Structure formats: C-alpha cells, structure tokens
Amino acid sequence: MAKIMDVMNQKVPALRDEIKAFVKKNAEVTISEVKVRQAYGGMRGVKALVCDTSVVPPDQGLIIRGRPIGELKDKLPEAVFYLLITGEMPDDEALESMKKDLAGRAQVPDYVWKTLEAMPKDSHPMVMFSLGILAMEKESVFRKKYTEGIKKEEYWRYTLEDCMNLIGKLPNLAAGIYRMRFDKGPRIESDSNLDWAANFAHMLGISDPSGEFKNLMRLYMVLHSDHEGGNVSAHTCHCVGSALSDAYYAVSAGLNGLAGPLHGLANQECLRWVMMVKEKFGGVPTDEQLKQFAWDTLNSGQVIPGYGHAVLRVTDPRYAAFHEFGTRACAEDPYFQIVDKVFKVIPGVLKEHGKAKDPWPNVDAASGCLLYHFGLTEFEYYTVLFGVSRAMGMCAQLIVSRALGEAIERPKSVTTEWVKQAVAKG
C-alpha cells in the first residue's frame, strides 16, 4: 500500500489545513435553506453534506473527482478506487501496486464462512453479505489503534488500512455467498493473476468462454462505485462512520440501507418489467405494441421501471455505457432488444404523458438484462453486486472524511408542532 499511502501523506495535511481555514473564514455563510416539503420529504435537495469523491449534476450525470463517468467506463475498478481516494488517476506503477495490494488481502477468515454456514439456507444474500462484513469487524486495524491511543490526525491511515482489507475481501466474500446460497457447489479459489473484478467473475463460477462476463463485471463495478454522498447507502455509511465506528460497522450499515427496495432493488424491477413485456407479446414487440403497453401501464397508475431519476434530467451516462456494452456483447438477446426498443419509444410516451420530471433512462434500465444474459439469473443476488461496487465509494468517502477531520453527524430535529408554529410566524 506504499504508493497510495505516499500520495495521501502528501495531500492530507494540506487539505486539512485548507478546509480548516476555509471553514474559519466562512463559518457563518448560508449555503442552503430548508422548505417544509423538504423537511417532510426526505431532505431532498437540502445541501447539508460535503462529499468530495463525486457529484451528480442534473444535466450531466455522475462525475467522479472531476471526471465524467463516461470517461472512466474502460478503466479498471482498482484505478477508479484509487481515483476516489486520492483525487488523481494512478500511473501504471500505482495501478499495479493497487492490484497486487488488493489481491494480497483477498482471503476471507474461516470463522466468517462458519458464521454464514450456520444461517438458515433461505437467508437473503444481502443479509449474508452484510453479516459477513460485520463478522470481520474483529480484524479492524482502526479499532485496535484507537483503543491503544492515536492522534486524530492519524485516523485516516488506519481507516485506509481497514478499507483496503475490506475491499480486497469483498469479491471473495460475495462470490462465496453466491455459490453457497444458490447451491452452485464449493467455493472457487481466488486467482491472484486476475484483476479485482475479473477475479470476482471467476469466483462466481459462471461460464465465460468469450471473457465478456469479466468485462461486464469490470464495467458494472466502475459504474456503480459512487454517486455522491446523499444516497441512503453512502449517507448511512458516513453517519455511522462519523461516530468513529470502523469501516466494517459503517459499510455493513450502508449495505443495510442499500438493501431497501427504494434504493438497491431497481435493476431487478426493471428486468421483471422487460420480461413481462416479452411474455405478453411472445417476443420483442413492435413499436406500436410497446407504446400502447406503456400507456396501459401509466393509465393503471403504475410507472415504467428504470425511467426517471431523483436527480438527473438527462439520460444517465451509466445507462449509455451499459447500452454500448450490450450492443457489442449481446445485441441478439431478446431482452436486450426490448431494452433497446424501450429506450427509443418510452421517453416520447413519458413526455406526452407529462407527469414525469425526467423521461430518460437511468442505470437500472439496462444492467439487469445484461446480468441475466450471461447466466446470473438469481434476482435476489443483484443487490449484492451493487454492494460490492458501492463499497468502494463508501470506503473512499470514509477515508476522506477521516482525513479532513469531519465531525460526528448530529443535525437538529424539530417537532411537527414547531414546524407549524414557524410557518404561522411567516
């Protein structure tokens, strides 16, 4: 880990001093206001968090450390993780160092497997994944060092150590859970000659003669790695970590938020809708058939899964990257053909309908059909894949937060009666 540690050693003191001076100078400047609808609506749009790893402008989509996600779609996840943490892309030497470092941390302790094997056979894979991470908390270097007594300025170093250990182990853990939970046979040994995502694909045990499934896993891990700090998983991880809980506690908590149907289940819901379309029409529908089916869906009070986004007002560039991959790797797949046709037809329907703020597809509109095409058909597992990727962003945000010495999160809550009185006062 010498290379990334050297980079952070150079950057952290200056960043910490810069933030400290900036806050001191501008402490009383107002940067946001809260409306009643926001207070009761999940704080949507309230600017109350700082996240330097990524941002999602409504008219552009995900930007990681100043780089649009479309520019990163061909990069390895290890490079993007390095970028998330340091703010710069690794050179060849740093990338190889990161790859070898993570590969050297891949082994999951035996006691974790024994814990998971003791669970009910029908346990949800996300419960197994979150529990597996939490079970490894005894490995936390940060907790040990904190107990011994370390300076606040040193917190980030041992958080980085924990995060590298955790990210290194996640493919092994997630792949082992897949094989255990869905009766795929014994766990497959890690291959240190493969990169992080390719090794994950290898350990899942899915047939991949063309190598495209490995490419899909590389792409999937990059596209889902981070999405600013206000989404449930990232915010939960940040909130728990702000109490100086170590990375195992914090990431496990973030994954528990990701497991919620309003956050991490969207891609399987999109795929179910596409499969329903295929079943109804006995294959790929015509444009007119799809248009009428979309109107029937909307008129029944339902939504078109995968279309619209809480923040974006353009086609999600992550969708564009998945669509490009599908066009190359599985253009003849009927499910992908439906996804492609939906992209051509549905935005027009939604514009005519007039109620959707964003008629364009988000990342979930395409990812599920690609996973299904390559034989990963167990819907319950899709959120685990999301979790392996999003852990990179959660960990990077945690490291940066510790480096900057951010405080424990403790917003002030008020009662409904207080809100009523404030409104009455004008």
Helices and strands as residue ranges (DSSP letters): H 2-26, H 36-40, E 54-55, E 63-64, E 67-68, G 69-71, H 77-86, H 92-103, H 110-117, H 125-135, G 136-139, H 141-148, G 152-154, H 155-181, H 196-204, H 212-223, H 232-242, H 247-258, H 266-281, H 287-299, H 317-329, H 334-353, H 364-373, G 379-381, H 382-403, H 416-424
